[in-house]
């Protein structure tokens, strides 16, 4: 005969109270891809600097994405997703307009070519994933039709 005091009724899993440590933020796929694209952008610029490309002492192409990614990781919402999208568009337009990107792609240096191509890929990923994240977070209630 089992001891009745040691036997506890089973509580269904969905009725169990949450432990405070189990409340980890769930990252949306669009946010994860945006963060990864911003990280690839920073790494591609570091690769270009390592290959000998001419950049300022403190490259804004590194600082701005790091700040944007930090804000998006800290507070993922429509404003930080919009900021990441704006950063991707701002740096992307700068990368396409300046002649240095074309020079890097036609330089013959494999590291410079690879890092310039990675930069363009990262910028495209940042813009697309940032737009998806922004749409997934939704529009403010005042703007909805």
N, C-alpha and C positions, 0 to 999 in steps of 0.2 A: 504494500500500500504506500502510495506516494504521500509525502508530507504536504499538506494543503497550504501551509504557510509559505513554502518556498516556490510554489507554483503561481506565476503571475499570468494574467490573461494577455494575449497578444494584441497589441495595438496596431491597426493598419498603418502602413508606412506613410501615407499621405496625411495622417492625423498626428504624427509626431511633432512636437514643438521643435523649432529650429534652434540650433546652437548659434550664438553670435559669431563664432569663427566660420560657420558654414555660409555666411552671407557674403560670399565673394562676388565681386561684380562680374557679370556675364558680358563678355565682349561680343558685340555684333560682328558678323563676318566683314561687313563693309569697313568698320572701324579697324579691324585687324589688318585688312589689306591696305588701308590708308597708312597705318603706322608702319607696316613693312615697306611700303613704297617710299615713305619719307626717310626711313633708315637706309634704303638702297640709294636714294638720292644723295644723302650725306656721304655714304661710302664711295659712290662714284666720283664725287668731287675730291675726296681724299685721294682716290686713285689717280685722278688727273694731276693733282699737285705732286704726287709721288713720281709721276711720269715726266714732270718738268714743265707742266703748263703754268702760264703766268696768272697768278691769283693774288689778291691783296693779302696782307699779313693776317687779317681776320676776315675770311671770306663770308660775305652775307649769304651765299648759297649754302653754307653750313649752319650758320647761326639761326637764320630764320626757320628752316625746317625743324631744327632741334627744339626751338621754342614752341612751334606749332604742334609737334608730336608730343611734347611734354604736356601741353594743355589738353590735347585730345585724349591722352592716356589718363590724365588726372580727372577730367570732367568730360566724359563723352556725351555731348549733346549737339543740338543743331547748330549752335553758334561756333563751337570748336570744329565741327565737321565743315562748316562754311569757311572758317579760317583756313583749314587745311586745303580746301578746294581753291581758295583765293591764292594761297601760297604756291600751289601747283601751277595755276594759271600765270601768276606773276613771274615766277622763275622760268616757266616754260616759254613764255613770250620772249623773255630775255635771252634764253638759250637759242631760240630759233632766229631771232633778229640779229644777234651778234655774229660776226663772221668767224669767231674763234671756234664755234662748234663744227662748222664745215672744215676748218683747218685741222681740227683734232681728228675728224673722221678720215681725212685724206693725208694724214701725216706719215703713215708708214710704220709708226711705233705701235706695236700691238697692244701695249698696256693703255696707251692714250686712246686708241680706237675703241677698245673694249669698255673703258670707263666712260667715254663720251656716249657710246651706244647704251650703256647701262643708265646713264643720266636721262637720256630721252625716254627709255622704257619706264624708268621710275617716275618721270614727270607725267607720262600718259597714265600710268597706274594710279598716281595720286589724284589726277583730275577725275578719272572715271570712278574710282572707289570713293573719293570725296563727294562726288555728286550723288552716288548711290546712298552713301551714309546720310547725306543731307536730306534726300527724299525719304529715306526710311525713318528718320526722326520726325518727319512731318512738318507741316507748315504751322505757324502760330494760329490760334483760333480766330484772330481778327482778320487773317488773310483768306481763310477757307471760304469756299463758295457754297 
